Amino acid sequence: MRSRLQQLRRRLHSLRSERGQAVTEFALVAPLFIFLLLALLQFALILNAQLVVADAAREGAREMAIQQPRGGSWQSTVAQAVLTDLQGGGLSATTAEYSPQFPYASGDLVEQDTQGDLATVTVTYR
């Protein structure tokens, strides 16, 4: 009977020490795991912003290539397309800069164009 009681005490003691070991391992690994999780989340947010900005530039160039200017100016037409697309992607439009250009047009780069010309829109988001 006494030996059985001693065996139970030993098992109980070994379980306590294993619990302490598990807590220690968790305390060492948890910060690294949380850091990696947050880094992955931040990378995903940056990638999403990059894709939204690229899509906004593409949409602005598309507007320049296939539409006639609304309101008499390419600047306002491109601005509306770019800002709408940025806001649709969840980005603040107040920190965006854009510059529409027709690279092969003669004279003024923005106003001298014909429908279907090559159009370039550069969008910078900060």
Contact map, one row per residue, 1 for C-alpha under 8 A:
111110000000000000000000000000000000000000000000000000000000000000000000000000000000000000000000000000000000000000000000000000
111111000000000000000000000000000000000000000000000000000000000000000000000000000000000000000000000000000000000000000000000000
111111100000000000000000000000000000000000000000000000000000000000000000000000000000000000000000000000000000000000000000000000
111111110000000000000000000000000000000000000000000000000000000000000000000000000000000000000000000000000000000000000000000000
111111111000000000000000000000000000000000000000000000000000000000000000000000000000000000000000000000000000000000000000000000
011111111100000000000000000000000000000000000000000000000000000000000000000000000000000000000000000000000000000000000000000000
001111111110000000000000000000000000000000000000000000000000000000000000000000000000000000000000000000000000000000000000000000
000111111111000000000000000000000000000000000000000000000000000000000000000000000000000000000000000000000000000000000000000000
000011111111100000000000000000000000000000000000000000000000000000000000000000000000000000000000000000000000000000000000000000
000001111111110000000000000000000000000000000000000000000000000000000000000000000000000000000000000000000000000000000000000000
000000111111111000000000000000000000000000000000000000000000000000000000000000000000000000000000000000000000000000000000000000
000000011111111100000000000000000000000000000000000000000000000000000000000000000000000000000000000000000000000000000000000000
000000001111111110000000000000000000000000000000000000000000000000000000000000000000000000000000000000000000000000000000000000
000000000111111111000000000000000000000000000000000000000000000000000000000000000000000000000000000000000000000000000000000000
000000000011111111100000000000000000000000000000000000000000000000000000000000000000000000000000000000000000000000000000000000
000000000001111111110000000000000000000000000000000000000000000000000000000000000000000000000000000000000000000000000000000000
000000000000111111111000000000000000000000000000000000000000000000000000000000000000000000000000000000000000000000000000000000
000000000000011111111100000000000000000000000000000000000000000000000000000000000000000000000000000000000000000000000000000000
000000000000001111111110000000000000000000000000000000000000000000000000000000000000000000000000000000000000000000000000000000
000000000000000111111111000000000000000000000000000000000000000000000000000000000000000000000000000000000000000000000000000000
000000000000000011111111100000000000000000000000000000000000000000000000000000000000000000000000000000000000000000000000000000
000000000000000001111111110000000000000000000000000000000000000000000000000000000000000000000000000000000000000000000000000000
000000000000000000111111111000000000000000000000000000000000000000000000000000000000000000000000000000000000000000000000000000
000000000000000000011111111100000000000000000000000000000000000000000000000000000000000000000000000000000000000000000000000000
000000000000000000001111111110000000000000000000000000000000000000000000000000000000000000000000000000000000000000000000000000
000000000000000000000111111111000000000000000000000000000000000000000000000000000000000000000000000000000000000000000000000000
000000000000000000000011111111100000000000000000000000000000000000000000000000000000000000000000000000000000000000000000000000
000000000000000000000001111111110000000000000000000000000000000000000000000000000000000000000000000000000000000000000000000000
000000000000000000000000111111111000000000000000000000000000000000000000000000000000000000000000000000000000000000000000000000
000000000000000000000000011111111100000000000000000000000000000000000000000000000000000000000000000000000000000000000000000000
000000000000000000000000001111111110000000000000000000000000000000000000000000000000000000000000000000000000000000000000000000
000000000000000000000000000111111111000000000000000000000000000000000000000000000000000000000000000000000000000000000000000000
000000000000000000000000000011111111100000000000000000000000000000000000000000000000000000000000000000000000000000000000000000
000000000000000000000000000001111111110000000000000000000000000000000000000000000000000000000000000000000000000000000000000000
000000000000000000000000000000111111111000000000000000000000000000000000000000000000000000000000000000000000000000000000000000
000000000000000000000000000000011111111100000000000000000000000000000000000000000000000000000000000000000000000000000000000000
000000000000000000000000000000001111111110000000000000000000000000000000000000000000000000000000000000000000000000000000000000
000000000000000000000000000000000111111111000000000000000000000000000000000000000000000000000000000000000000000000000000000000
000000000000000000000000000000000011111111100000000000000000000000000000000000000000000000000000000000000000000000000000000000
000000000000000000000000000000000001111111110000000000000000000000000000000000000000000000000000000000000000000000000000000000
000000000000000000000000000000000000111111111000000000000000000000000000000000000000000000000000000000000000000000000000000000
000000000000000000000000000000000000011111111100000000000000000000000000000000000000000000000000000000000000000000000000000000
000000000000000000000000000000000000001111111110000000000000000000000000000000000000000000000000000000000000000000000000000000
000000000000000000000000000000000000000111111111000000000000000000000000000000000000000000000000000000000000000000000000000000
000000000000000000000000000000000000000011111111100000000000000000000000000000000000000000000000000000000000000000000000000000
000000000000000000000000000000000000000001111111110000000000000000000000000000000000000000000000000000000000000000000000000000
000000000000000000000000000000000000000000111111111000000000000000000000000000000000000000000000000000000000000000000000000000
000000000000000000000000000000000000000000011111111100000000000000000000000000000000000000000000000000000000000000000000000000
000000000000000000000000000000000000000000001111111110000000000000000000000000000000000010100000000000000000000000000000000000
000000000000000000000000000000000000000000000111111111000000000000000000000000000000000000000000000000000000000000000000000000
000000000000000000000000000000000000000000000011111111100000000000000000000000000000000000000000000000000000000000000000000000
000000000000000000000000000000000000000000000001111111110000000000000000000000000000110010100000000000000000000000000000000000
000000000000000000000000000000000000000000000000111111111000000000000000000000000000010000000000000000000000000000000000001110
000000000000000000000000000000000000000000000000011111111100000000000000000000000000000000000000000000000000000000000000001000
000000000000000000000000000000000000000000000000001111111110000000000000000000000000100000000000000000000000000000000000000000
000000000000000000000000000000000000000000000000000111111111000000000000000000001110110000000000000000000000000000000000001000
000000000000000000000000000000000000000000000000000011111111100000000000000000000100000000000000000000000000000000000000111000
000000000000000000000000000000000000000000000000000001111111110000000000000000000000000000000000000000000000000000000000100000
000000000000000000000000000000000000000000000000000000111111111000000000000000001100100000000000000000000000000000000000000000
000000000000000000000000000000000000000000000000000000011111111100000000000001101100000000000000000100000000000000000000100000
000000000000000000000000000000000000000000000000000000001111111110000000000001000000000000000000000100000000000000000011100000
000000000000000000000000000000000000000000000000000000000111111111100000000000000000000000000000000000000000000000000010000000
000000000000000000000000000000000000000000000000000000000011111111100000000011001000000000000000000000000000000000000000000000
000000000000000000000000000000000000000000000000000000000001111111111000010011000000000000000000000000000000000000100010000000
000000000000000000000000000000000000000000000000000000000000111111100000000000000000000000000000000000000000000000111110000000
000000000000000000000000000000000000000000000000000000000000011111110000000000000000000000000000000000000000000000110000000000
000000000000000000000000000000000000000000000000000000000000011111111000000000000000000000000000000000000000000000100000000000
000000000000000000000000000000000000000000000000000000000000000101111100000000000000000000000000000000000000000000100000000000
000000000000000000000000000000000000000000000000000000000000000100111111110110000000000000000000000000000000000000000000000000
000000000000000000000000000000000000000000000000000000000000000000011111110110000000000000000000000000000000000000000000000000
000000000000000000000000000000000000000000000000000000000000000000001111100110000000000000000000000000000000000000000000000000
000000000000000000000000000000000000000000000000000000000000000000001111110000000000000000000000000000000000000000000000000000
000000000000000000000000000000000000000000000000000000000000000000001111111110000000000000000000000000000000001000000000000000
000000000000000000000000000000000000000000000000000000000000000100001101111111000000000000000000000100000000011000000000000000
000000000000000000000000000000000000000000000000000000000000000000000000111111100000000000000000000100000000010000000000000000
000000000000000000000000000000000000000000000000000000000000000000001110111111110000000000000000000000000000000000000000000000
000000000000000000000000000000000000000000000000000000000000001100001110111111111000000000000000000000000000000000000000000000
000000000000000000000000000000000000000000000000000000000001101100000000011111111100000000000000000100000000000000000000000000
000000000000000000000000000000000000000000000000000000000001000000000000001111111110000000000000010000000000000000000000000000
000000000000000000000000000000000000000000000000000000000000000000000000000111111111000000000000000000000000000000000000000000
000000000000000000000000000000000000000000000000000000010011001000000000000011111111100000000000000000000000000000000000000000
000000000000000000000000000000000000000000000000000000011011000000000000000001111111110000000000010000000000000000000000000000
000000000000000000000000000000000000000000000000000000010000000000000000000000111111111000001000000000000000000000000000000000
000000000000000000000000000000000000000000000000000000000000000000000000000000011111111100000000000000000000000000000000000000
000000000000000000000000000000000000000000000000000100110010000000000000000000001111111110000000000000000000000000000000000000
000000000000000000000000000000000000000000000000000110010000000000000000000000000111111111111000000000000000000000000000000000
000000000000000000000000000000000000000000000000000000000000000000000000000000000011111111111000000000000000000000000000000000
000000000000000000000000000000000000000000000000000000000000000000000000000000000001111111100000000000000000000000000000000000
000000000000000000000000000000000000000000000000100100000000000000000000000000000000111111100000000000000000000000000000000000
000000000000000000000000000000000000000000000000000000000000000000000000000000000000011111110000000000000000000000000000000000
000000000000000000000000000000000000000000000000100100000000000000000000000000000000011111111000000000000000000000000000000000
000000000000000000000000000000000000000000000000000000000000000000000000000000000000011001111111000000000000000000000000000000
000000000000000000000000000000000000000000000000000000000000000000000000000000000010011000111111000000000000000000000000000000
000000000000000000000000000000000000000000000000000000000000000000000000000000000000000000011111000000000000000000000000000000
000000000000000000000000000000000000000000000000000000000000000000000000000000000000000000011111100000000000000000000000000011
000000000000000000000000000000000000000000000000000000000000000000000000000000000000000000011111110000000000000000000000001111
000000000000000000000000000000000000000000000000000000000000000000000000000000000000000000000011111000000000000000000000001110
000000000000000000000000000000000000000000000000000000000000000000000000000000100100000000000001111100000000000000000000111100
000000000000000000000000000000000000000000000000000000000000000000000000000000000000000000000000111110000000000000000000111000
000000000000000000000000000000000000000000000000000000000001100000000000011001000000000000000000011111000000010000000011110000
000000000000000000000000000000000000000000000000000000000000000000000000000000000000000000000000001111100000110000000011100000
000000000000000000000000000000000000000000000000000000000000000000000000000000000000000000000000000111111000110110001111000000
000000000000000000000000000000000000000000000000000000000000000000000000000000000000000000000000000011111000100000000111000000
000000000000000000000000000000000000000000000000000000000000000000000000000000000000000000000000000001111100000000000100000000
000000000000000000000000000000000000000000000000000000000000000000000000000000000000000000000000000001111111100110000000000000
000000000000000000000000000000000000000000000000000000000000000000000000000000000000000000000000000000011111100100000000000000
000000000000000000000000000000000000000000000000000000000000000000000000000000000000000000000000000000001111100100000000000000
000000000000000000000000000000000000000000000000000000000000000000000000000000000000000000000000000000001111111100000000000000
000000000000000000000000000000000000000000000000000000000000000000000000000000000000000000000000000011101111111100000000000000
000000000000000000000000000000000000000000000000000000000000000000000000011000000000000000000000000111000001111110000000000000
000000000000000000000000000000000000000000000000000000000000000000000000110000000000000000000000000000000001111110000000000000
000000000000000000000000000000000000000000000000000000000000000000000000000000000000000000000000000001001111111111000000000000
000000000000000000000000000000000000000000000000000000000000000000000000000000000000000000000000000001001000011111101000000000
000000000000000000000000000000000000000000000000000000000000000000000000000000000000000000000000000000000000000111111000000000
000000000000000000000000000000000000000000000000000000000000000111110000000000000000000000000000000000000000000011111000000000
000000000000000000000000000000000000000000000000000000000000000011000000000000000000000000000000000000000000000001111100000000
000000000000000000000000000000000000000000000000000000000000000010000000000000000000000000000000000001000000000011111110000000
000000000000000000000000000000000000000000000000000000000000000010000000000000000000000000000000000001110000000000011111000000
000000000000000000000000000000000000000000000000000000000000110110000000000000000000000000000000000111100000000000001111100000
000000000000000000000000000000000000000000000000000000000000100000000000000000000000000000000000000111100000000000000111110000
000000000000000000000000000000000000000000000000000000001101100000000000000000000000000000000000011110000000000000000011111000
000000000000000000000000000000000000000000000000000000001000000000000000000000000000000000000000011100000000000000000001111100
000000000000000000000000000000000000000000000000000011011000000000000000000000000000000000000001111000000000000000000000111110
000000000000000000000000000000000000000000000000000010000000000000000000000000000000000000000001110000000000000000000000011111
000000000000000000000000000000000000000000000000000010000000000000000000000000000000000000000011100000000000000000000000001111
000000000000000000000000000000000000000000000000000000000000000000000000000000000000000000000011000000000000000000000000000111
